[in-house]
Amino acid sequence: MGTVTINASGVGAAQSGTVTTAAGSGAGKIIVTNDSDSTINFDVATAGTTVQSNITVQAKDYRIVEGLNDGAQTLVSLTTSHGTSAQVNEVVYNTLIA
């Protein structure tokens, strides 16, 4: 499992932890769980290359991201709809499904 911690400006830090899909070309799936109190937007990168952009997950909700190729899956460019000190250290989880 990987995690992204949100700062007071509403921006996610670099993902910690590794999530690697190996289900075959286009068969990879991850579940992104937003445990913050704000809607988030992010991109998914496979092995450092952005492959899906501008994905949105509502506060305290989750989304399954499908169609990923084999490789390390990273949440990048993660932002919230607003940044406040109340969001400091809220976490978004990236978990392997397939």
GIVENDA-V777117 format. One record per pair of residues at least 24 apart in sequence whose ideal C-beta (glycine too) atoms are under 8 Angstrom apart, sorted by the first residue. I is the first residue (numbers start at 0). J is the second residue. Records with the same first field share a line. If there is no record, write none. Layout:
BEGIN
I=J, J
END
This chain:
BEGIN
0=92, 93, 94, 95
1=72, 73, 74, 92, 93, 94
2=90, 91, 92, 93
3=41, 74, 77, 90, 91, 93
4=88, 89, 90
5=35, 77, 79, 86, 87, 88, 89, 90, 91
6=82, 86, 87
7=82, 83, 84, 86, 87
8=82
9=37, 78, 79, 80, 81, 82, 83, 86
10=77, 78, 79, 82
11=39, 41, 74, 77, 78, 91
14=73, 74, 75, 93
16=93
17=71
18=71, 72, 73, 93, 94, 95
19=69, 70, 71, 72, 95
20=45, 67, 68, 69, 70, 72, 95, 97
21=69
22=69, 97
23=69
24=68, 69
25=66, 67, 68
26=67, 97
27=65, 66, 67, 68, 69, 70, 72, 97
28=63, 64, 65, 67, 95, 96, 97
29=63, 64, 67, 72, 93, 94, 95, 96
30=61, 62, 63, 64, 92, 93, 94, 96
31=56, 61, 62, 63, 64, 74, 91, 92, 93, 94
32=56, 60, 61, 91, 92, 94
33=57, 58, 59, 60, 61, 91
34=59, 89, 90, 91, 92
35=59, 79, 86, 89, 90, 91
36=85, 86, 89
37=79, 80, 81, 86, 89
38=79, 80
39=77, 78, 79, 80, 91
40=76, 77, 78, 79, 80
41=74, 75, 76, 77, 78, 91
42=74, 75, 76
43=67, 72, 73, 74, 75
44=72, 73, 75
45=70, 71, 72, 73
46=70, 71
47=71, 73
49=75, 76
56=91
63=96
END
